[in-house]
Amino acid sequence: MNAILFHEHGGPEVLKQEHLPDPVAQNNQVLVQVKAAALNHLDIWVRKGIPAYKVSLPHVLGSDGSGIVHSMGPEAEGVSEGDRVLILPAMYCGQCHYCQRGKENQCDQFHILGAKEKGTYGDLVLVPDENIIPLPENFSFEEAASFPLAYLTAWHMLMGRAKLSPSDCLLVVGSSSGVGLAAIQIAKWKGARVLALTTNETKKEKVKKAGADEVFLLKDNNTFSQWALDLTKGRGVDVVFEHVGPATWDSSLKSLARYGRLVTCGATTGPSVELDLRYMFGRDLSIFGAKMGTRKEFQELASLVFSGKIKPIIDKIFPFEAASEAHAYLENKHQVGKVLLSSQGS
């Protein structure tokens, strides 16, 4: 098999296409011939070698993917050779305290495909049979690969943690990212009002097209709370969707109405923020952390995506051999939506 891998941590240039032995499916494993894979910021962090993600080198990246079942281990169930499938990238044990209670995203052994074992940046990838999702015939491999990680994270944040309602006003920080656009689409499906932040006019138009009711262009100081207050007649927003971190944290909190909820899944600009507890308890604010999502949540989301009620937004598709170029494109924040790798003829 051919795969995009790296032998050392570094920039996009460390990604190389090389030949590897074909993996063999064991036990309940399914070997998938990959047709499309989506890029995520997780791929960049693993490639750079941040301490939270330790992988054996050389390593093949990739969490999201779709393709065709190539072969199966003797204990694999529910799939057949030739099936068109989507890969659920969240790996759970199914046995621990949290898995038994339907909170698999907090599994004792939770990890994401491509952040530990070899991922979807290759011709073939091994995954457990429970992570194989049948793909409708009218759904392209590229569409399928584009939504699991980002859209499941956004779904868990808004529906699972913040409990977004149709009467809510939502502020989406980092709205032109894959997870940000997913949040806009989910919120509009729910019937909420959506305010969004982005960084230039081109992205602003695309964010509006995705469904945002109002869009604010961030300046160098990242101050936007007054804008949110003005648009809500001084009340503030009910929910802030955060994944940027220190650069936007203060304004995000100050944008909230009393009893507001801030939900966060990331720390793109750093892991540490300042928090005035008096401001938080004085206004009855809630802060929620969110990681990926549960199996039940993915089933709910996939039903809406496959039925066309939520349509993943794809920004650009690169061939697999241009993975380093695709990484640079994502890392330089050129995208509005998902960036994909696709095989020829998919």
C-alpha positions in Angstrom: 0.0 0.0 0.0 1.0 3.6 -0.5 0.7 6.0 2.5 1.5 9.5 3.4 3.8 9.4 6.5 6.5 11.2 8.4 9.7 9.9 10.0 10.3 13.0 12.2 8.1 15.7 13.6 8.1 19.1 11.9 6.4 21.2 9.3 4.3 20.1 6.3 7.5 19.2 4.4 8.1 16.1 6.6 5.1 14.4 5.0 6.2 11.9 2.4 4.5 9.3 0.2 6.1 5.8 0.8 5.2 2.2 0.2 4.3 0.0 3.3 3.3 -3.6 3.6 -0.5 -4.2 3.3 -2.1 -4.5 6.8 -4.0 -7.8 7.6 -7.3 -7.7 9.4 -7.4 -9.7 12.6 -10.2 -10.6 15.0 -13.0 -8.0 14.6 -11.0 -5.7 12.4 -12.1 -4.3 9.0 -9.6 -3.3 6.4 -10.9 -0.4 4.5 -9.6 0.8 1.1 -9.6 4.6 1.7 -11.1 6.8 -1.0 -11.2 10.1 0.9 -9.7 11.5 4.1 -10.3 14.8 5.8 -7.7 17.0 7.5 -8.2 18.2 11.0 -6.0 20.4 13.3 -5.3 17.2 15.2 -3.2 16.1 12.3 -1.1 19.2 12.5 -0.6 18.8 16.3 0.5 15.1 15.9 2.8 16.0 13.0 4.4 18.7 15.0 4.9 16.3 18.0 3.1 18.1 20.8 3.5 16.2 24.1 -0.2 15.1 24.3 0.1 12.9 21.3 3.0 10.4 21.3 3.2 8.2 18.2 5.6 5.6 16.9 7.6 6.7 13.9 7.2 6.5 11.0 3.5 7.5 11.5 0.5 7.7 9.2 -1.9 10.5 10.1 -5.7 10.7 9.5 -8.8 10.5 11.6 -11.7 11.0 9.2 -12.0 8.7 6.2 -14.4 6.8 3.9 -14.0 4.0 1.4 -14.7 0.4 0.5 -14.4 -2.7 2.7 -11.4 -4.6 1.4 -11.3 -7.5 3.8 -12.3 -8.5 7.4 -11.0 -10.5 10.3 -12.8 -13.7 11.2 -14.8 -12.1 14.1 -15.9 -9.0 12.2 -19.7 -8.6 12.0 -22.2 -6.4 10.2 -20.0 -5.7 7.1 -19.2 -7.4 3.8 -16.4 -7.0 1.3 -17.2 -4.3 -1.2 -19.5 -2.3 1.2 -19.2 1.5 0.9 -18.5 2.8 4.4 -17.7 5.7 6.6 -15.2 5.4 9.5 -16.1 6.7 13.0 -12.7 8.0 14.2 -13.5 7.9 18.0 -12.1 4.7 19.5 -13.8 3.3 22.7 -13.3 0.2 24.8 -17.0 -0.5 25.3 -16.5 -1.9 28.8 -15.5 0.9 31.2 -17.7 2.9 33.6 -18.3 5.7 31.0 -18.8 3.4 28.0 -21.4 1.4 30.0 -23.3 4.6 30.6 -23.3 5.9 27.0 -20.6 8.4 27.6 -18.0 6.8 25.4 -16.2 10.0 24.6 -14.8 9.9 28.2 -13.8 6.2 27.9 -10.8 5.2 30.0 -9.1 4.1 26.8 -10.5 6.8 24.5 -8.4 7.9 21.5 -8.8 9.2 18.0 -7.8 7.3 14.9 -4.5 8.7 13.6 -3.4 10.1 16.9 -2.2 6.7 18.2 -2.4 3.9 15.6 -2.0 4.5 11.8 -4.7 6.6 10.3 -6.5 7.3 7.0 -3.7 8.9 4.9 -3.1 5.7 3.0 -4.6 3.2 0.6 -5.7 1.0 3.5 -6.6 1.4 7.1 -7.6 -1.0 9.9 -10.5 -0.2 12.2 -12.7 -2.2 14.5 -16.0 -3.4 13.0 -18.0 -1.2 15.5 -16.4 1.9 13.9 -17.7 1.1 10.4 -20.8 3.0 9.3 -22.7 2.0 6.2 -22.6 4.8 3.5 -25.8 5.5 1.5 -25.3 5.0 -2.3 -26.1 8.6 -3.1 -23.5 10.0 -0.7 -20.0 10.7 -2.0 -16.8 9.5 -0.3 -15.7 13.1 0.0 -18.9 14.2 1.7 -18.7 11.2 4.1 -15.1 11.8 5.1 -15.7 15.5 5.7 -18.0 15.4 8.7 -17.4 12.9 11.5 -14.8 14.5 13.8 -15.7 18.2 13.3 -19.5 17.8 13.1 -19.7 15.3 15.9 -17.7 17.7 18.1 -20.0 20.6 17.3 -23.0 18.4 17.8 -21.8 17.3 21.3 -20.9 20.9 22.2 -24.3 22.4 21.2 -26.8 19.6 21.7 -25.1 17.5 24.4 -23.4 20.1 26.6 -24.9 23.6 26.0 -28.4 22.2 25.3 -29.1 24.7 22.6 -32.7 25.7 22.1 -34.6 27.4 19.2 -35.0 30.6 21.4 -31.2 30.9 22.0 -28.8 33.3 20.4 -25.5 31.7 19.7 -22.1 33.3 19.1 -19.6 31.2 17.1 -16.0 32.0 17.5 -13.7 30.8 14.7 -16.7 30.4 12.5 -14.8 29.6 9.2 -13.2 26.5 10.5 -14.7 23.0 10.0 -16.1 22.8 13.5 -17.2 26.5 13.4 -19.2 26.0 10.2 -20.7 22.8 11.6 -21.9 24.8 14.6 -23.6 27.3 12.4 -25.4 24.6 10.4 -26.5 22.7 13.5 -27.7 25.9 15.2 -29.7 27.0 12.1 -31.2 23.5 11.9 -32.2 23.9 15.5 -33.8 27.3 14.8 -31.4 29.5 16.9 -30.1 32.9 15.9 -26.4 32.8 15.0 -23.8 35.5 15.3 -20.3 34.6 13.9 -16.7 35.9 14.0 -14.2 35.6 11.2 -11.1 37.4 9.9 -11.7 38.7 6.3 -14.3 39.7 3.8 -14.0 36.5 1.7 -14.6 34.3 4.7 -17.4 36.6 5.9 -19.4 36.0 2.7 -18.9 32.2 3.0 -19.9 32.2 6.7 -23.0 34.1 5.8 -23.8 31.6 3.1 -23.5 28.8 5.6 -26.3 30.4 7.6 -24.9 33.0 10.0 -27.4 35.8 10.7 -24.7 38.4 11.5 -20.9 38.2 11.0 -18.2 40.3 12.6 -14.7 40.8 11.3 -12.1 40.4 14.0 -9.4 43.0 14.3 -5.9 42.7 15.9 -7.2 43.2 19.5 -9.9 40.4 19.1 -12.5 42.6 20.9 -16.0 41.7 19.9 -18.2 41.7 23.1 -19.6 45.1 22.5 -20.7 44.0 19.0 -22.5 41.0 20.5 -24.1 43.2 23.2 -25.3 45.8 20.6 -27.0 43.1 18.5 -28.8 41.7 21.5 -29.9 45.1 22.9 -27.4 44.9 25.7 -28.5 41.5 27.0 -25.7 39.3 25.5 -25.8 35.9 23.8 -27.1 32.7 25.4 -24.3 30.5 24.2 -20.8 31.1 23.1 -19.1 28.3 21.0 -15.4 28.6 21.8 -12.3 26.7 20.5 -9.7 29.4 20.1 -8.6 30.0 23.7 -6.7 32.9 25.2 -7.0 35.2 22.1 -10.8 35.4 22.3 -11.6 34.1 25.8 -12.2 37.4 27.6 -14.5 38.8 24.9 -16.3 35.5 24.7 -17.2 35.6 28.4 -18.2 39.3 28.3 -20.5 38.5 25.3 -22.6 36.2 27.5 -26.0 37.1 28.9 -26.8 36.3 32.5 -27.3 32.5 32.8 -25.2 32.2 29.6 -23.3 29.1 28.7 -19.8 29.0 27.2 -18.8 25.6 25.6 -15.2 24.9 24.5 -13.5 22.1 22.7 -10.1 23.6 21.9 -7.2 25.8 22.7 -5.7 26.8 19.4 -4.0 29.9 20.8 -2.8 28.3 24.0 -4.0 26.2 27.0 -4.3 28.8 29.8 -6.8 31.6 30.3 -7.7 34.0 33.1 -11.1 33.8 34.8 -12.6 36.2 37.3 -14.7 34.0 39.4 -16.7 36.9 40.7 -17.9 37.7 37.2 -18.8 34.1 36.6 -20.9 33.5 39.7 -22.3 37.0 39.8 -23.9 36.4 36.4 -24.8 32.7 36.9 -22.5 31.7 34.0 -21.7 28.1 33.0 -18.6 26.9 31.3 -18.7 23.5 29.6 -15.8 21.4 28.3 -16.5 19.1 25.4 -14.6 16.3 23.7 -15.7 14.6 20.5 -19.1 12.9 21.1 -20.9 9.7 22.0 -22.2 6.9 19.7 -25.8 7.9 20.2 -24.9 11.5 19.2 -23.1 10.3 16.1 -26.2 8.3 15.1 -28.4 11.4 15.5 -26.0 13.5 13.5 -25.4 11.0 10.7 -29.2 10.7 10.2 -29.5 14.4 9.6 -26.4 14.5 7.4 -27.4 11.5 5.3 -30.9 12.9 4.8 -29.5 16.2 3.6 -30.8 18.3 6.5 -27.2 19.2 7.4 -24.8 19.4 4.5 -21.1 19.3 5.2 -19.1 22.2 3.7 -16.0 21.3 1.8 -13.5 24.0 1.0 -10.9 22.2 -1.1 -9.9 18.7 -2.2 -6.2 17.7 -2.7 -4.9 14.5 -4.1 -3.2 12.3 -1.5 0.2 12.9 -2.9 -0.3 16.7 -2.2 -0.8 16.1 1.6 2.0 18.5 2.5 0.5 21.3 0.4 -2.9 20.5 2.0 -1.4 20.8 5.5 0.2 24.2 4.7 -3.2 25.4 3.3 -4.9 24.4 6.5 -2.2 25.7 8.8 -2.2 29.1 7.1 -5.9 29.4 7.7 -6.9 29.7 4.1 -9.9 27.4 4.4 -13.6 28.0 4.9 -14.8 24.5 5.6 -13.2 21.1 5.4 -10.0 20.3 3.5 -9.8 16.8 2.0 -7.5 14.3 0.5 -9.0 12.2 -2.3 -7.7 9.2 -4.4 -8.0 9.3 -8.1 -11.3 8.1 -9.5 -13.1 8.3 -6.1 
